[in-house]
Amino acid sequence: MATIRQTIRDAALGGLDPAQTLVQANRVLLEYDPDETATAIFALLDTRRRSLSYANAGHPPPLMLGPCGTLFLEYPGSDMPLGVERAFFPALHVVSAPASTLFVFYTDGVSESERDSLLGATKLRAAGTFARDFPELPAAATIEALTLTASNFDDAAILTAWMPLFPMVRRRQVGRVKAPTCARSRRQFVKSSS
């Protein structure tokens, strides 16, 4: 799994989209350990375009909780896990996400902790709704609401991501720039903020 995680990091840092990233992870898994399979989901949150793009390889669907309601991001043709087929290319999904949307990614140990996936989905939806009231620690609030304990039969992991109220913009600088003094830096910030 460490090799797969590193492959995903390297592919993403190389500029590949989520679907291409999982294709690369599948290729590495088949070369490194052809007898193994793994589920994975990879997503990129674009705060400027207010969207989430993701690809899924046999993983449970993310939960999206926003001002317009709550839904699991499920699609009719689910993608297979990594390591099953060499000709693997998962669908790339792009979802618009208004400000204050919470995304909850989780393992099947969360949604199937009581071996009932429908009950698990209902509990996860309720826990996600509860977690929206705790923007500082939504993953911890989700875990608390689900009452997950160490006695689960399967792995249980939760990752959350918020779409911020205001887009986060990164400024790029071209070439080498001399470090400004504090006073100059402040003027530049005020000037560029207007």
FIKOLZA-1660 file (N, C-alpha, C; in steps of 0.1 Angstrom, whole numbers, plus 5000, padded with zeros to 4 digits):
% residues 194
   i   px   py   pz ch aa at
   1 5008 4988 5000  A  M  N
   1 5000 5000 5000  A  M CA
   1 5009 5013 5000  A  M  C
   2 5020 5012 5006  A  A  N
   2 5029 5024 5007  A  A CA
   2 5033 5027 4992  A  A  C
   3 5036 5017 4984  A  T  N
   3 5040 5019 4971  A  T CA
   3 5029 5026 4962  A  T  C
   4 5017 5021 4964  A  I  N
   4 5005 5026 4957  A  I CA
   4 5003 5041 4961  A  I  C
   5 5003 5044 4974  A  R  N
   5 5001 5057 4979  A  R CA
   5 5012 5067 4973  A  R  C
   6 5024 5062 4973  A  Q  N
   6 5035 5070 4967  A  Q CA
   6 5033 5073 4952  A  Q  C
   7 5029 5062 4945  A  T  N
   7 5026 5063 4931  A  T CA
   7 5015 5074 4928  A  T  C
   8 5005 5074 4937  A  I  N
   8 4994 5083 4935  A  I CA
   8 4999 5097 4938  A  I  C
   9 5007 5099 4948  A  R  N
   9 5013 5112 4951  A  R CA
   9 5021 5117 4939  A  R  C
  10 5030 5109 4934  A  D  N
  10 5039 5112 4923  A  D CA
  10 5031 5116 4911  A  D  C
  11 5021 5108 4908  A  A  N
  11 5013 5111 4896  A  A CA
  11 5005 5124 4897  A  A  C
  12 5000 5126 4909  A  A  N
  12 4992 5139 4911  A  A CA
  12 5002 5151 4910  A  A  C
  13 5013 5150 4916  A  L  N
  13 5023 5161 4916  A  L CA
  13 5028 5163 4902  A  L  C
  14 5028 5153 4894  A  G  N
  14 5032 5154 4880  A  G CA
  14 5021 5160 4871  A  G  C
  15 5009 5163 4877  A  G  N
  15 4999 5170 4869  A  G CA
  15 4988 5161 4863  A  G  C
  16 4988 5148 4866  A  L  N
  16 4978 5140 4861  A  L CA
  16 4965 5142 4867  A  L  C
  17 4954 5140 4860  A  D  N
  17 4941 5142 4866  A  D CA
  17 4938 5129 4874  A  D  C
  18 4927 5129 4882  A  P  N
  18 4924 5118 4891  A  P CA
  18 4923 5104 4883  A  P  C
  19 4917 5104 4872  A  A  N
  19 4915 5091 4864  A  A CA
  19 4929 5086 4859  A  A  C
  20 4937 5095 4854  A  Q  N
  20 4951 5092 4849  A  Q CA
  20 4959 5087 4861  A  Q  C
  21 4957 5093 4873  A  T  N
  21 4965 5090 4885  A  T CA
  21 4962 5075 4889  A  T  C
  22 4949 5072 4889  A  L  N
  22 4945 5058 4892  A  L CA
  22 4950 5048 4882  A  L  C
  23 4950 5052 4869  A  V  N
  23 4956 5043 4859  A  V CA
  23 4970 5040 4862  A  V  C
  24 4978 5050 4866  A  Q  N
  24 4992 5048 4869  A  Q CA
  24 4993 5039 4881  A  Q  C
  25 4985 5041 4891  A  A  N
  25 4985 5033 4903  A  A CA
  25 4982 5018 4900  A  A  C
  26 4972 5016 4891  A  N  N
  26 4969 5003 4886  A  N CA
  26 4981 4996 4879  A  N  C
  27 4988 5003 4871  A  R  N
  27 4999 4998 4864  A  R CA
  27 5010 4994 4873  A  R  C
  28 5013 5002 4883  A  V  N
  28 5023 4999 4893  A  V CA
  28 5019 4987 4901  A  V  C
  29 5007 4986 4906  A  L  N
  29 5002 4974 4914  A  L CA
  29 5004 4961 4906  A  L  C
  30 5000 4962 4893  A  L  N
  30 5001 4949 4885  A  L CA
  30 5016 4945 4882  A  L  C
  31 5024 4955 4882  A  E  N
  31 5039 4952 4880  A  E CA
  31 5045 4948 4893  A  E  C
  32 5041 4955 4904  A  Y  N
  32 5048 4952 4917  A  Y CA
  32 5042 4940 4924  A  Y  C
  33 5029 4938 4924  A  D  N
  33 5023 4927 4931  A  D CA
  33 5010 4922 4923  A  D  C
  34 5012 4915 4912  A  P  N
  34 5001 4911 4904  A  P CA
  34 4990 4903 4911  A  P  C
  35 4992 4897 4922  A  D  N
  35 4982 4889 4929  A  D CA
  35 4974 4897 4938  A  D  C
  36 4976 4910 4940  A  E  N
  36 4969 4918 4949  A  E CA
  36 4959 4927 4942  A  E  C
  37 4949 4931 4949  A  T  N
  37 4939 4941 4945  A  T CA
  37 4938 4952 4956  A  T  C
  38 4933 4963 4952  A  A  N
  38 4931 4974 4962  A  A CA
  38 4921 4984 4957  A  A  C
  39 4913 4989 4966  A  T  N
  39 4904 5000 4962  A  T CA
  39 4910 5013 4965  A  T  C
  40 4906 5023 4957  A  A  N
  40 4912 5036 4959  A  A CA
  40 4902 5047 4954  A  A  C
  41 4903 5058 4959  A  I  N
  41 4896 5070 4953  A  I CA
  41 4906 5082 4954  A  I  C
  42 4906 5090 4944  A  F  N
  42 4915 5101 4943  A  F CA
  42 4907 5113 4939  A  F  C
  43 4908 5124 4946  A  A  N
  43 4900 5136 4943  A  A CA
  43 4909 5149 4944  A  A  C
  44 4905 5159 4936  A  L  N
  44 4911 5172 4936  A  L CA
  44 4900 5182 4938  A  L  C
  45 4902 5190 4948  A  L  N
  45 4892 5201 4952  A  L CA
  45 4898 5214 4946  A  L  C
  46 4890 5220 4936  A  D  N
  46 4894 5232 4930  A  D CA
  46 4886 5244 4936  A  D  C
  47 4892 5251 4945  A  T  N
  47 4885 5262 4952  A  T CA
  47 4882 5274 4943  A  T  C
  48 4890 5276 4932  A  R  N
  48 4887 5287 4923  A  R CA
  48 4875 5284 4914  A  R  C
  49 4874 5272 4909  A  R  N
  49 4863 5268 4900  A  R CA
  49 4851 5263 4908  A  R  C
  50 4853 5261 4921  A  R  N
  50 4843 5255 4929  A  R CA
  50 4838 5242 4924  A  R  C
  51 4848 5233 4923  A  S  N
  51 4844 5219 4918  A  S CA
  51 4853 5209 4925  A  S  C
  52 4848 5197 4924  A  L  N
  52 4856 5185 4929  A  L CA
  52 4857 5176 4917  A  L  C
  53 4869 5172 4914  A  S  N
  53 4870 5161 4903  A  S CA
  53 4876 5149 4910  A  S  C
  54 4871 5138 4906  A  Y  N
  54 4876 5125 4913  A  Y CA
  54 4874 5113 4904  A  Y  C
  55 4882 5103 4907  A  A  N
  55 4880 5090 4900  A  A CA
  55 4880 5079 4911  A  A  C
  56 4873 5069 4909  A  N  N
  56 4870 5059 4919  A  N CA
  56 4874 5045 4913  A  N  C
  57 4881 5037 4922  A  A  N
  57 4885 5024 4918  A  A CA
  57 4880 5014 4929  A  A  C
  58 4867 5011 4928  A  G  N
  58 4860 5002 4937  A  G CA
  58 4859 5007 4951  A  G  C
  59 4860 5019 4954  A  H  N
  59 4859 5025 4967  A  H CA
  59 4845 5030 4970  A  H  C
  60 4840 5031 4982  A  P  N
  60 4827 5036 4985  A  P CA
  60 4826 5050 4980  A  P  C
  61 4814 5055 4975  A  P  N
  61 4812 5068 4969  A  P CA
  61 4813 5079 4980  A  P  C
  62 4819 5090 4976  A  P  N
  62 4820 5101 4986  A  P CA
  62 4806 5107 4989  A  P  C
  63 4805 5113 5001  A  L  N
  63 4793 5119 5005  A  L CA
  63 4795 5134 5004  A  L  C
  64 4785 5141 4997  A  M  N
  64 4785 5155 4995  A  M CA
  64 4774 5162 5003  A  M  C
  65 4777 5171 5012  A  L  N
  65 4767 5178 5020  A  L CA
  65 4769 5192 5018  A  L  C
  66 4759 5198 5012  A  G  N
  66 4759 5212 5008  A  G CA
  66 4747 5220 5011  A  G  C
  67 4746 5232 5008  A  P  N
  67 4735 5241 5010  A  P CA
  67 4722 5235 5003  A  P  C
  68 4724 5228 4992  A  C  N
  68 4713 5223 4985  A  C CA
  68 4709 5209 4988  A  C  C
  69 4715 5203 4999  A  G  N
  69 4711 5189 5003  A  G CA
  69 4723 5180 5005  A  G  C
  70 4720 5167 5006  A  T  N
  70 4730 5157 5009  A  T CA
  70 4729 5146 4999  A  T  C
  71 4740 5141 4993  A  L  N
  71 4739 5130 4985  A  L CA
  71 4752 5122 4984  A  L  C
  72 4751 5109 4981  A  F  N
  72 4763 5101 4978  A  F CA
  72 4765 5103 4964  A  F  C
  73 4778 5105 4960  A  L  N
  73 4782 5107 4946  A  L CA
  73 4784 5093 4939  A  L  C
  74 4772 5087 4936  A  E  N
  74 4772 5074 4930  A  E CA
  74 4769 5075 4915  A  E  C
  75 4775 5066 4907  A  Y  N
  75 4772 5066 4893  A  Y CA
  75 4769 5052 4889  A  Y  C
  76 4761 5050 4878  A  P  N
  76 4756 5037 4874  A  P CA
  76 4767 5026 4872  A  P  C
  77 4777 5030 4864  A  G  N
  77 4787 5020 4862  A  G CA
  77 4799 5022 4872  A  G  C
  78 4799 5014 4882  A  S  N
  78 4810 5016 4892  A  S CA
  78 4823 5010 4886  A  S  C
  79 4834 5017 4890  A  D  N
  79 4847 5012 4885  A  D CA
  79 4852 5001 4894  A  D  C
  80 4860 4993 4887  A  M  N
  80 4866 4981 4894  A  M CA
  80 4878 4985 4903  A  M  C
  81 4882 4977 4912  A  P  N
  81 4894 4979 4920  A  P CA
  81 4907 4979 4912  A  P  C
  82 4917 4984 4918  A  L  N
  82 4930 4984 4912  A  L CA
  82 4935 4969 4912  A  L  C
  83 4943 4966 4902  A  G  N
  83 4949 4953 4901  A  G CA
  83 4941 4942 4895  A  G  C
  84 4929 4945 4890  A  V  N
  84 4921 4935 4884  A  V CA
  84 4923 4933 4869  A  V  C
  85 4924 4944 4862  A  E  N
  85 4926 4944 4847  A  E CA
  85 4937 4954 4843  A  E  C
  86 4944 4949 4833  A  R  N
  86 4954 4958 4827  A  R CA
  86 4948 4970 4820  A  R  C
  87 4937 4967 4813  A  A  N
  87 4931 4978 4805  A  A CA
  87 4921 4985 4814  A  A  C
  88 4926 4993 4824  A  F  N
  88 4918 4999 4834  A  F CA
  88 4918 5014 4832  A  F  C
  89 4906 5020 4830  A  F  N
  89 4906 5035 4829  A  F CA
  89 4892 5039 4835  A  F  C
  90 4893 5044 4848  A  P  N
  90 4881 5048 4855  A  P CA
  90 4875 5061 4849  A  P  C
  91 4863 5063 4851  A  A  N
  91 4856 5076 4847  A  A CA
  91 4861 5087 4856  A  A  C
  92 4862 5099 4849  A  L  N
  92 4866 5111 4857  A  L CA
  92 4853 5119 4859  A  L  C
  93 4850 5121 4872  A  H  N
  93 4837 5128 4876  A  H CA
  93 4841 5142 4880  A  H  C
  94 4833 5151 4876  A  V  N
  94 4835 5165 4880  A  V CA
  94 4821 5170 4886  A  V  C
  95 4822 5175 4898  A  V  N
  95 4810 5179 4905  A  V CA
  95 4811 5194 4909  A  V  C
  96 4801 5202 4906  A  S  N
  96 4801 5216 4911  A  S CA
  96 4798 5216 4926  A  S  C
  97 4805 5225 4933  A  A  N
  97 4804 5225 4948  A  A CA
  97 4803 5239 4953  A  A  C
  98 4791 5244 4957  A  P  N
  98 4790 5257 4962  A  P CA
  98 4798 5259 4975  A  P  C
  99 4799 5271 4979  A  A  N
  99 4806 5274 4992  A  A CA
  99 4800 5267 5003  A  A  C
 100 4808 5263 5013  A  S  N
 100 4803 5256 5025  A  S CA
 100 4799 5241 5022  A  S  C
 101 4803 5236 5012  A  T  N
 101 4800 5222 5009  A  T CA
 101 4810 5213 5016  A  T  C
 102 4806 5203 5023  A  L  N
 102 4815 5193 5030  A  L CA
 102 4815 5180 5022  A  L  C
 103 4827 5175 5019  A  F  N
 103 4828 5162 5013  A  F CA
 103 4834 5153 5023  A  F  C
 104 4828 5141 5024  A  V  N
 104 4832 5130 5033  A  V CA
 104 4837 5118 5025  A  V  C
 105 4849 5115 5026  A  F  N
 105 4855 5103 5020  A  F CA
 105 4857 5093 5032  A  F  C
 106 4854 5080 5029  A  Y  N
 106 4855 5070 5040  A  Y CA
 106 4858 5056 5034  A  Y  C
 107 4862 5047 5043  A  T  N
 107 4864 5034 5039  A  T CA
 107 4851 5026 5041  A  T  C
 108 4851 5014 5036  A  D  N
 108 4839 5005 5037  A  D CA
 108 4838 5001 5052  A  D  C
 109 4848 5002 5060  A  G  N
 109 4847 4998 5074  A  G CA
 109 4839 5008 5081  A  G  C
 110 4837 5020 5076  A  V  N
 110 4828 5030 5082  A  V CA
 110 4813 5027 5078  A  V  C
 111 4811 5026 5065  A  S  N
 111 4797 5024 5061  A  S CA
 111 4791 5010 5063  A  S  C
 112 4800 5000 5066  A  E  N
 112 4796 4987 5068  A  E CA
 112 4800 4982 5082  A  E  C
 113 4802 4991 5091  A  S  N
 113 4807 4987 5104  A  S CA
 113 4798 4977 5111  A  S  C
 114 4785 4977 5108  A  E  N
 114 4775 4967 5114  A  E CA
 114 4771 4957 5104  A  E  C
 115 4779 4956 5093  A  R  N
 115 4776 4946 5083  A  R CA
 115 4762 4948 5076  A  R  C
 116 4757 4960 5076  A  D  N
 116 4745 4964 5069  A  D CA
 116 4748 4977 5062  A  D  C
 117 4750 4976 5048  A  S  N
 117 4754 4988 5041  A  S CA
 117 4743 4999 5040  A  S  C
 118 4731 4995 5040  A  L  N
 118 4720 5005 5039  A  L CA
 118 4719 5012 5052  A  L  C
 119 4720 5005 5064  A  L  N
 119 4720 5012 5077  A  L CA
 119 4732 5020 5078  A  L  C
 120 4743 5015 5073  A  G  N
 120 4756 5023 5074  A  G CA
 120 4755 5036 5066  A  G  C
 121 4749 5036 5054  A  A  N
 121 4747 5048 5046  A  A CA
 121 4738 5058 5053  A  A  C
 122 4728 5053 5059  A  T  N
 122 4718 5062 5067  A  T CA
 122 4726 5068 5078  A  T  C
 123 4733 5060 5086  A  K  N
 123 4741 5066 5097  A  K CA
 123 4752 5076 5093  A  K  C
 124 4758 5073 5082  A  L  N
 124 4769 5081 5077  A  L CA
 124 4763 5095 5072  A  L  C
 125 4751 5094 5066  A  R  N
 125 4745 5107 5061  A  R CA
 125 4741 5115 5073  A  R  C
 126 4736 5109 5084  A  A  N
 126 4732 5116 5096  A  A CA
 126 4745 5122 5103  A  A  C
 127 4755 5114 5103  A  A  N
 127 4768 5118 5110  A  A CA
 127 4774 5130 5102  A  A  C
 128 4773 5130 5088  A  G  N
 128 4778 5140 5080  A  G CA
 128 4771 5153 5083  A  G  C
 129 4758 5152 5084  A  T  N
 129 4749 5164 5087  A  T CA
 129 4753 5170 5100  A  T  C
 130 4755 5161 5110  A  F  N
 130 4759 5166 5123  A  F CA
 130 4773 5173 5122  A  F  C
 131 4782 5167 5114  A  A  N
 131 4796 5172 5113  A  A CA
 131 4796 5186 5106  A  A  C
 132 4786 5190 5098  A  R  N
 132 4786 5203 5092  A  R CA
 132 4785 5214 5102  A  R  C
 133 4781 5211 5114  A  D  N
 133 4780 5221 5125  A  D CA
 133 4794 5223 5132  A  D  C
 134 4804 5215 5128  A  F  N
 134 4817 5216 5134  A  F CA
 134 4827 5218 5123  A  F  C
 135 4828 5230 5117  A  P  N
 135 4837 5232 5106  A  P CA
 135 4852 5230 5109  A  P  C
 136 4856 5231 5121  A  E  N
 136 4870 5230 5125  A  E CA
 136 4874 5215 5125  A  E  C
 137 4865 5207 5129  A  L  N
 137 4869 5192 5130  A  L CA
 137 4858 5183 5125  A  L  C
 138 4855 5184 5112  A  P  N
 138 4844 5176 5107  A  P CA
 138 4846 5161 5107  A  P  C
 139 4859 5157 5105  A  A  N
 139 4861 5142 5105  A  A CA
 139 4859 5137 5119  A  A  C
 140 4865 5144 5129  A  A  N
 140 4863 5140 5143  A  A CA
 140 4848 5139 5147  A  A  C
 141 4841 5150 5142  A  A  N
 141 4826 5150 5146  A  A CA
 141 4819 5139 5139  A  A  C
 142 4823 5135 5127  A  T  N
 142 4817 5124 5120  A  T CA
 142 4819 5111 5127  A  T  C
 143 4832 5109 5131  A  I  N
 143 4835 5097 5139  A  I CA
 143 4828 5096 5152  A  I  C
 144 4827 5107 5159  A  E  N
 144 4819 5108 5172  A  E CA
 144 4804 5104 5169  A  E  C
 145 4799 5110 5159  A  A  N
 145 4784 5107 5156  A  A CA
 145 4782 5093 5152  A  A  C
 146 4792 5087 5146  A  L  N
 146 4790 5073 5142  A  L CA
 146 4793 5063 5153  A  L  C
 147 4799 5068 5164  A  T  N
 147 4804 5060 5175  A  T CA
 147 4812 5048 5170  A  T  C
 148 4822 5051 5162  A  L  N
 148 4831 5041 5157  A  L CA
 148 4841 5038 5168  A  L  C
 149 4844 5025 5170  A  T  N
 149 4853 5021 5180  A  T CA
 149 4864 5012 5175  A  T  C
 150 4873 5009 5183  A  A  N
 150 4884 5000 5178  A  A CA
 150 4879 4985 5176  A  A  C
 151 4867 4982 5180  A  S  N
 151 4862 4969 5178  A  S CA
 151 4856 4966 5165  A  S  C
 152 4857 4976 5155  A  N  N
 152 4852 4974 5142  A  N CA
 152 4859 4962 5135  A  N  C
 153 4852 4954 5127  A  F  N
 153 4858 4943 5120  A  F CA
 153 4867 4947 5109  A  F  C
 154 4865 4958 5103  A  D  N
 154 4873 4963 5092  A  D CA
 154 4879 4976 5094  A  D  C
 155 4888 4980 5085  A  D  N
 155 4894 4993 5087  A  D CA
 155 4884 5004 5086  A  D  C
 156 4885 5015 5094  A  A  N
 156 4876 5026 5094  A  A CA
 156 4884 5039 5093  A  A  C
 157 4883 5046 5082  A  A  N
 157 4890 5058 5081  A  A CA
 157 4881 5068 5074  A  A  C
 158 4882 5081 5079  A  I  N
 158 4874 5092 5073  A  I CA
 158 4883 5103 5070  A  I  C
 159 4881 5109 5058  A  L  N
 159 4888 5121 5054  A  L CA
 159 4877 5131 5049  A  L  C
 160 4878 5144 5054  A  T  N
 160 4868 5154 5050  A  T CA
 160 4875 5166 5043  A  T  C
 161 4867 5173 5035  A  A  N
 161 4872 5185 5028  A  A CA
 161 4861 5195 5027  A  A  C
 162 4864 5207 5029  A  W  N
 162 4854 5218 5028  A  W CA
 162 4857 5226 5016  A  W  C
 163 4846 5231 5009  A  M  N
 163 4847 5241 4999  A  M CA
 163 4846 5254 5007  A  M  C
 164 4857 5262 5007  A  P  N
 164 4857 5274 5015  A  P CA
 164 4846 5285 5010  A  P  C
 165 4843 5294 5019  A  L  N
 165 4834 5305 5016  A  L CA
 165 4839 5313 5004  A  L  C
 166 4852 5316 5004  A  F  N
 166 4858 5324 4994  A  F CA
 166 4868 5316 4986  A  F  C
 167 4869 5318 4973  A  P  N
 167 4879 5310 4966  A  P CA
 167 4893 5314 4971  A  P  C
 168 4902 5304 4971  A  M  N
 168 4916 5306 4975  A  M CA
 168 4924 5307 4962  A  M  C
 169 4931 5319 4961  A  V  N
 169 4938 5321 4948  A  V CA
 169 4953 5322 4952  A  V  C
 170 4961 5314 4944  A  R  N
 170 4975 5314 4945  A  R CA
 170 4981 5324 4935  A  R  C
 171 4990 5332 4939  A  R  N
 171 4996 5341 4930  A  R CA
 171 5010 5335 4926  A  R  C
 172 5013 5336 4913  A  R  N
 172 5025 5331 4908  A  R CA
 172 5035 5342 4905  A  R  C
 173 5047 5341 4909  A  Q  N
 173 5057 5351 4905  A  Q CA
 173 5067 5345 4895  A  Q  C
 174 5070 5352 4885  A  V  N
 174 5079 5348 4874  A  V CA
 174 5092 5354 4877  A  V  C
 175 5103 5346 4876  A  G  N
 175 5116 5350 4878  A  G CA
 175 5120 5352 4892  A  G  C
 176 5132 5357 4895  A  R  N
 176 5137 5359 4908  A  R CA
 176 5133 5373 4913  A  R  C
 177 5127 5373 4925  A  V  N
 177 5123 5386 4930  A  V CA
 177 5130 5388 4944  A  V  C
 178 5136 5400 4945  A  K  N
 178 5142 5403 4958  A  K CA
 178 5132 5404 4969  A  K  C
 179 5135 5398 4981  A  A  N
 179 5125 5398 4992  A  A CA
 179 5123 5412 4996  A  A  C
 180 5110 5416 4997  A  P  N
 180 5106 5430 5000  A  P CA
 180 5108 5432 5016  A  P  C
 181 5109 5444 5019  A  T  N
 181 5109 5447 5034  A  T CA
 181 5095 5446 5039  A  T  C
 182 5094 5446 5052  A  C  N
 182 5080 5445 5058  A  C CA
 182 5071 5456 5053  A  C  C
 183 5076 5469 5054  A  A  N
 183 5068 5480 5050  A  A CA
 183 5064 5479 5035  A  A  C
 184 5073 5476 5027  A  R  N
 184 5070 5475 5012  A  R CA
 184 5061 5463 5010  A  R  C
 185 5063 5452 5017  A  S  N
 185 5054 5440 5015  A  S CA
 185 5040 5444 5019  A  S  C
 186 5038 5452 5029  A  R  N
 186 5025 5456 5033  A  R CA
 186 5018 5464 5023  A  R  C
 187 5025 5474 5017  A  R  N
 187 5020 5482 5006  A  R CA
 187 5016 5474 4994  A  R  C
 188 5024 5464 4991  A  Q  N
 188 5022 5456 4979  A  Q CA
 188 5009 5448 4982  A  Q  C
 189 5007 5443 4994  A  F  N
 189 4996 5435 4997  A  F CA
 189 4983 5443 4996  A  F  C
 190 4983 5455 5002  A  V  N
 190 4972 5464 5001  A  V CA
 190 4969 5467 4987  A  V  C
 191 4979 5470 4979  A  K  N
 191 4977 5474 4965  A  K CA
 191 4971 5463 4957  A  K  C
 192 4976 5451 4959  A  S  N
 192 4972 5439 4951  A  S CA
 192 4958 5434 4956  A  S  C
 193 4954 5438 4968  A  S  N
 193 4941 5433 4974  A  S CA
 193 4930 5442 4969  A  S  C
 194 4932 5454 4964  A  S  N
 194 4921 5463 4960  A  S CA
 194 4916 5459 4946  A  S  C
% end
